[in-house]
Amino acid sequence: MRGVLRDSTLAQYRADLDRRLDRLLSGPEPKQPSARRLFRAMRRDRDDLFRFVTRRDVPYTNNACERALRPSVIFRKVTNCFRAEWGAKVYAAAASVIATGRLHGLTALEARKRRPLAAVFGRRPRPRACYFDQRQGSRSSIWRMGWSAMRLRTSAR
């Protein structure tokens, strides 16, 4: 529908929405903490709330963001979360680099070559000194193990 409306019509709709929002935000702050947070966020970000009305290049839904997050959610559910915080951070960084590369028409390998994870973190993330070995039901020390040894150890599970 936005595609067929004139810019002046969209500007009128935006002005009407701004007037309605002014009326809502002119009242007292809500008493409930969650409602108060929403109220303050709307005041803080009011310029961005209706940006999609007058700018045709801004999508009016967050479907693209939801689709970008979906593979990570599926991975987390299938693997039953991450065993260590560093693994979650590495996965998030790699997924971000690969998704950004995909937006620029690169393959996952090309994206990783152009932006290594060490550049994302500022340094190579280190695994914790210990992790829980589920096969043995005990903690196993991985002091001074290199990344290749750590990869072999976790991929053998």
C-alpha positions as CSV (number, residue, x, y, z in Angstrom):
1,M,0.0,0.0,0.0
2,R,2.9,2.4,0.7
3,G,4.1,2.0,-2.8
4,V,0.9,3.6,-4.3
5,L,0.5,6.4,-1.9
6,R,2.0,9.9,-2.5
7,D,4.7,11.2,-0.3
8,S,2.4,14.0,0.9
9,T,-0.2,11.4,2.0
10,L,2.4,9.5,3.9
11,A,3.6,12.8,5.6
12,Q,0.0,13.4,6.7
13,Y,-0.2,9.9,8.2
14,R,3.0,10.4,10.0
15,A,1.9,13.8,11.4
16,D,-1.4,12.1,12.6
17,L,0.6,9.3,14.3
18,D,2.9,11.8,15.9
19,R,0.0,13.8,17.3
20,R,-1.5,10.6,18.8
21,L,1.8,9.7,20.3
22,D,2.2,13.1,21.8
23,R,-1.2,12.7,23.5
24,L,-0.2,9.3,24.9
25,L,3.2,10.5,26.1
26,S,2.0,13.7,27.7
27,G,0.3,11.8,30.5
28,P,1.9,10.7,33.7
29,E,4.4,7.9,33.8
30,P,2.9,4.5,34.5
31,K,3.4,3.0,37.9
32,Q,4.3,-0.6,36.8
33,P,8.0,-1.0,36.2
34,S,7.6,-2.8,32.8
35,A,5.1,-0.2,31.6
36,R,7.4,2.6,32.8
37,R,10.3,1.1,30.8
38,L,8.2,1.0,27.7
39,F,7.0,4.5,28.3
40,R,10.5,5.8,28.7
41,A,11.7,3.9,25.6
42,M,8.9,5.4,23.5
43,R,9.9,8.9,24.7
44,R,13.6,8.2,24.0
45,D,13.1,6.6,20.5
46,R,10.0,8.5,19.3
47,D,11.8,9.7,16.2
48,D,12.4,6.1,15.1
49,L,9.0,4.7,15.9
50,F,7.3,5.8,12.7
51,R,10.2,6.3,10.4
52,F,8.9,3.5,8.2
53,V,5.8,5.6,7.3
54,T,7.6,8.3,5.4
55,R,10.8,6.5,4.3
56,R,10.0,3.8,1.8
57,D,13.5,2.2,2.1
58,V,12.8,1.3,5.8
59,P,10.8,-2.0,6.1
60,Y,7.7,-1.8,8.3
61,T,8.2,-5.3,9.8
62,N,11.2,-6.9,11.4
63,N,10.8,-10.1,9.3
64,A,14.3,-9.9,7.9
65,C,15.8,-9.7,11.4
66,E,13.6,-12.7,12.6
67,R,14.8,-14.7,9.5
68,A,18.4,-13.9,10.2
69,L,18.1,-15.1,13.8
70,R,16.2,-18.3,13.0
71,P,19.3,-20.5,12.1
72,S,20.9,-19.6,15.5
73,V,17.7,-20.4,17.4
74,I,17.4,-23.8,15.6
75,F,21.1,-24.6,16.3
76,R,20.6,-23.7,20.0
77,K,17.5,-26.0,20.2
78,V,19.0,-28.9,18.3
79,T,22.3,-28.9,20.3
80,N,20.5,-28.2,23.6
81,C,22.4,-24.9,24.2
82,F,26.1,-24.3,24.4
83,R,28.3,-26.1,26.9
84,A,30.5,-23.1,27.5
85,E,30.1,-19.3,27.2
86,W,33.1,-19.0,24.9
87,G,31.5,-21.5,22.4
88,A,28.4,-19.3,22.3
89,K,30.5,-16.2,21.7
90,V,32.5,-17.9,18.9
91,Y,29.3,-19.1,17.2
92,A,27.6,-15.7,17.5
93,A,30.7,-14.0,16.0
94,A,31.0,-16.5,13.2
95,A,27.2,-16.4,12.4
96,S,27.4,-12.6,12.3
97,V,30.4,-12.5,9.9
98,I,28.9,-15.1,7.6
99,A,25.4,-13.5,7.5
100,T,27.0,-10.1,6.8
101,G,29.1,-11.7,4.0
102,R,26.0,-13.3,2.6
103,L,24.3,-9.8,2.4
104,H,27.3,-8.7,0.3
105,G,27.2,-11.7,-2.0
106,L,30.1,-13.7,-0.4
107,T,30.2,-17.3,0.5
108,A,30.8,-18.3,4.1
109,L,34.5,-19.1,3.4
110,E,35.1,-15.8,1.6
111,A,33.5,-13.9,4.5
112,R,35.6,-15.7,7.0
113,K,38.8,-15.0,5.0
114,R,38.0,-11.3,4.8
115,R,37.0,-10.9,8.4
116,P,38.6,-13.5,10.7
117,L,37.1,-14.0,14.2
118,A,40.2,-12.7,15.9
119,A,39.3,-9.3,14.3
120,V,35.8,-9.5,15.7
121,F,37.0,-10.2,19.2
122,G,40.1,-8.1,19.1
123,R,41.9,-11.3,20.0
124,R,41.3,-15.1,19.7
125,P,38.7,-16.2,22.3
126,R,40.1,-18.7,24.8
127,P,38.3,-21.6,26.2
128,R,37.9,-21.9,29.9
129,A,40.4,-23.9,31.9
130,C,37.9,-26.8,32.6
131,Y,34.8,-28.1,31.0
132,F,32.4,-30.9,32.0
133,D,33.0,-34.1,30.2
134,Q,29.5,-35.7,29.9
135,R,30.8,-39.1,28.9
136,Q,32.8,-39.6,32.1
137,G,30.6,-37.4,34.3
138,S,33.5,-35.5,35.6
139,R,35.5,-32.3,35.0
140,S,38.4,-32.7,32.7
141,S,41.3,-30.3,32.7
142,I,42.3,-28.7,29.3
143,W,45.1,-26.6,30.6
144,R,47.5,-25.5,27.9
145,M,45.6,-27.3,25.1
146,G,45.8,-25.7,21.8
147,W,42.8,-24.9,19.6
148,S,43.2,-27.9,17.4
149,A,43.3,-30.2,20.4
150,M,40.2,-28.5,21.8
151,R,38.4,-28.9,18.5
152,L,39.3,-32.6,18.4
153,R,38.2,-33.1,22.0
154,T,34.8,-31.5,21.5
155,S,34.1,-32.9,18.1
156,A,34.7,-36.5,19.4
157,R,31.7,-36.2,21.6
